[in-house]
Amino acid sequence: MAINKDGAILFIEYHDHKIQVLLHTGEVKTVLDSSPMILLAIHVNKDNEVIVGVREPGQPLPVHDFSVRQVIILSSDYKRNKTIELDKKGNKLFSYALRIRTDSRNIVYIIDILDNDSNGRIVAVDRKGRLKFIYEGHKNTGTFKTKGIAITRSDNIVVTDYYNEALHVINSKGNLLGLQFIFKDLGFYDLYSLSFDSEGYLLIGCGAAKNEDNGKVHIVKMVDSLM
């Protein structure tokens, strides 16, 4: 889900092909139907454009030559402005666009899931679809499985690594700035989602700990030099 400049909540149900909007009145209406294509991630950038991930019907992974894996930029009235799909060599840029975020320059950052084991990477492209970088995790941590991403005020990128119970902070060039391991004795289990609130605090959505029924949202303050 995402929130536009009018405060309306845009959301996509799992494996659905519709963007729906929850209005202040409580009314829910469909604003876009992408049938037969299935919508994945959704994000609203600073210019109130809506950015979505798209794939063809059927099994999501593995990706084949005939698979359609796109990131589409829509205007605020849901008209297609740009489709991002292939690099300069004609290769697919994405396998499964799980999450999308943008920075102050409208660089697009995608959590791209590569296989059914949820191994992933971060793919950064500009508005014209030109590849900026690919981040595949830190060499010392090995396996990189991520489901959450957020952008700081200084355009650094924070991503979860729930396999290694860590947060990675990278800059807009894809260089690692910091790696913070989150210990379970502090109550952090299965790091999934990330978001910054209006005061600059980082919200970390986590899974349920053992013998607990519910997950938690932890609110933390990042080191100023990384913000």
NUPA-755318 format. One line per 2 residues: for each residue x, y, z of C-alpha. Coordinates in nm, 3 decimals, padded with zeros to 5 digits, always signed. Example, Ala and Ser with C-alpha at 12.3 -4.5 7.8 and 13.67 -1.06 7.14 Angstrom:
2
+01.230 -00.450 +00.780; +01.367 -00.106 +00.714;
***
This chain:
227
+00.000 +00.000 +00.000; +00.097 +00.367 -00.036;
-00.043 +00.709 +00.055; -00.086 +00.986 -00.201;
-00.064 +01.361 -00.143; -00.437 +01.378 -00.070;
-00.394 +01.134 +00.217; -00.584 +00.857 +00.038;
-00.455 +00.501 +00.083; -00.376 +00.313 -00.238;
-00.353 -00.063 -00.205; -00.323 -00.384 -00.406;
-00.455 -00.713 -00.276; -00.227 -01.016 -00.302;
-00.199 -01.149 -00.659; -00.465 -00.903 -00.778;
-00.478 -00.680 -01.086; -00.651 -00.374 -00.940;
-00.532 -00.058 -00.768; -00.793 +00.037 -00.511;
-00.821 +00.357 -00.309; -00.951 +00.393 +00.045;
-01.096 +00.743 +00.075; -01.140 +00.954 +00.390;
-01.511 +00.868 +00.381; -01.434 +00.498 +00.414;
-01.538 +00.433 +00.055; -01.321 +00.196 -00.149;
-01.304 +00.235 -00.524; -01.101 +00.080 -00.805;
-00.892 +00.333 -00.999; -00.699 +00.098 -01.229;
-00.752 -00.254 -01.362; -00.443 -00.406 -01.522;
-00.604 -00.738 -01.626; -00.467 -00.986 -01.708;
-00.138 -00.856 -01.565; -00.085 -00.895 -01.191;
+00.023 -00.597 -00.982; +00.297 -00.632 -00.719;
+00.455 -00.340 -00.532; +00.301 +00.008 -00.521;
+00.461 +00.342 -00.431; +00.378 +00.712 -00.462;
+00.674 +00.944 -00.527; +00.724 +01.308 -00.429;
+00.548 +01.424 -00.747; +00.238 +01.217 -00.665;
+00.314 +00.970 -00.944; +00.214 +00.609 -00.878;
+00.478 +00.342 -00.943; +00.383 -00.025 -00.960;
+00.549 -00.358 -01.027; +00.381 -00.583 -01.283;
+00.409 -00.945 -01.391; +00.227 -01.185 -01.621;
-00.030 -01.438 -01.487; +00.084 -01.780 -01.369;
+00.361 -01.891 -01.137; +00.576 -01.593 -01.037;
+00.910 -01.775 -01.027; +01.131 -01.882 -01.192;
+01.144 -01.616 -01.464; +01.144 -01.738 -01.824;
+01.229 -01.571 -02.154; +00.860 -01.504 -02.219;
+00.797 -01.359 -01.872; +00.691 -00.996 -01.847;
+00.846 -00.819 -01.547; +00.797 -00.443 -01.547;
+00.798 -00.135 -01.328; +00.543 +00.117 -01.455;
+00.529 +00.487 -01.369; +00.175 +00.626 -01.373;
+00.058 +00.985 -01.348; -00.153 +01.090 -01.048;
-00.462 +01.013 -01.258; -00.328 +00.661 -01.331;
-00.222 +00.714 -01.691; +00.091 +00.527 -01.801;
+00.392 +00.757 -01.832; +00.683 +00.516 -01.849;
+00.749 +00.141 -01.859; +01.082 +00.008 -01.729;
+01.165 -00.349 -01.820; +01.493 -00.413 -02.003;
+01.853 -00.294 -01.978; +02.059 -00.170 -02.274;
+02.141 -00.528 -02.374; +01.778 -00.635 -02.374;
+01.801 -00.831 -02.049; +01.525 -00.818 -01.790;
+01.601 -00.575 -01.510; +01.366 -00.741 -01.260;
+01.242 -01.084 -01.158; +00.978 -00.994 -00.898;
+00.938 -00.631 -00.785; +00.843 -00.685 -00.421;
+00.890 -00.327 -00.293; +00.949 +00.010 -00.460;
+01.080 +00.337 -00.319; +01.213 +00.662 -00.470;
+01.453 +00.928 -00.345; +01.452 +01.309 -00.379;
+01.580 +01.282 -00.738; +01.316 +01.022 -00.828;
+01.570 +00.744 -00.862; +01.369 +00.422 -00.831;
+01.486 +00.149 -00.592; +01.331 -00.197 -00.623;
+01.355 -00.499 -00.397; +01.387 -00.771 -00.660;
+01.320 -01.129 -00.551; +01.515 -01.380 -00.758;
+01.387 -01.725 -00.661; +01.144 -01.924 -00.449;
+01.390 -01.917 -00.157; +01.340 -01.537 -00.138;
+01.700 -01.453 -00.226; +01.699 -01.097 -00.349;
+01.881 -00.778 -00.437; +01.827 -00.403 -00.473;
+01.800 -00.270 -00.829; +01.832 +00.108 -00.878;
+01.720 +00.271 -01.203; +01.653 +00.627 -01.312;
+01.326 +00.747 -01.464; +01.445 +00.653 -01.812;
+01.511 +00.298 -01.705; +01.888 +00.328 -01.702;
+02.052 +00.099 -01.449; +02.229 +00.287 -01.169;
+02.349 -00.008 -00.960; +02.262 -00.351 -00.822;
+02.323 -00.428 -00.455; +02.337 -00.797 -00.362;
+02.430 -00.772 +00.004; +02.761 -00.767 +00.188;
+03.020 -01.028 +00.098; +03.072 -01.122 +00.465;
+02.706 -01.203 +00.526; +02.659 -01.424 +00.221;
+02.288 -01.493 +00.169; +02.083 -01.174 +00.124;
+01.708 -01.191 +00.179; +01.530 -00.859 +00.204;
+01.167 -00.749 +00.223; +01.184 -00.392 +00.356;
+01.330 -00.069 +00.218; +01.319 +00.298 +00.320;
+01.498 +00.613 +00.203; +01.653 +00.865 +00.443;
+01.633 +01.244 +00.406; +01.985 +01.244 +00.263;
+01.893 +00.977 +00.004; +02.065 +00.688 +00.176;
+01.887 +00.354 +00.143; +01.804 +00.132 +00.440;
+01.709 -00.230 +00.372; +01.622 -00.523 +00.595;
+01.814 -00.848 +00.583; +01.589 -01.090 +00.767;
+01.814 -01.390 +00.695; +02.107 -01.234 +00.882;
+01.888 -01.025 +01.120; +02.052 -00.703 +01.004;
+01.994 -00.362 +00.852; +02.207 -00.252 +00.556;
+02.258 +00.119 +00.483; +02.384 +00.203 +00.136;
+02.429 +00.533 -00.045; +02.281 +00.640 -00.377;
+02.579 +00.484 -00.558; +02.519 +00.143 -00.405;
+02.811 +00.157 -00.160; +02.765 +00.009 +00.186;
+02.776 +00.275 +00.461; +02.674 +00.068 +00.760;
+02.569 -00.281 +00.865; +02.376 -00.315 +01.189;
+02.296 -00.659 +01.326; +01.972 -00.671 +01.524;
+01.983 -00.911 +01.816; +01.682 -01.118 +01.906;
+01.732 -01.055 +02.278; +01.617 -00.699 +02.203;
+01.291 -00.833 +02.064; +01.367 -00.805 +01.691;
+01.248 -01.112 +01.499; +01.214 -01.153 +01.123;
+01.273 -00.800 +00.996; +01.021 -00.735 +00.718;
+00.899 -00.381 +00.657; +01.057 -00.036 +00.694;
+00.930 +00.321 +00.691; +01.035 +00.662 +00.819;
+00.781 +00.873 +01.004; +00.747 +01.251 +00.977;
+00.995 +01.305 +01.263; +01.267 +01.092 +01.108;
+01.225 +00.783 +01.326; +01.266 +00.447 +01.156;
+00.975 +00.204 +01.197; +01.074 -00.162 +01.168;
+00.799 -00.418 +01.120; +00.895 -00.756 +01.265;
+00.745 -01.103 +01.294; +00.626 -01.266 +01.614;
+00.879 -01.397 +01.863; +00.856 -01.750 +01.999;
+00.556 -01.802 +02.227; +00.400 -01.477 +02.101;
+00.099 -01.445 +01.874; +00.167 -01.104 +01.722;
+00.443 -00.923 +01.540; +00.575 -00.586 +01.654;
+00.666 -00.246 +01.512; +00.989 -00.113 +01.666;
+01.060 +00.261 +01.653; +01.430 +00.350 +01.648;
+01.652 +00.651 +01.587; +01.931 +00.614 +01.333;
+02.274 +00.768 +01.374; +02.258 +01.123 +01.235;
+02.554 +01.065 +01.001; +02.349 +00.800 +00.816;
+02.036 +01.012 +00.797;
***
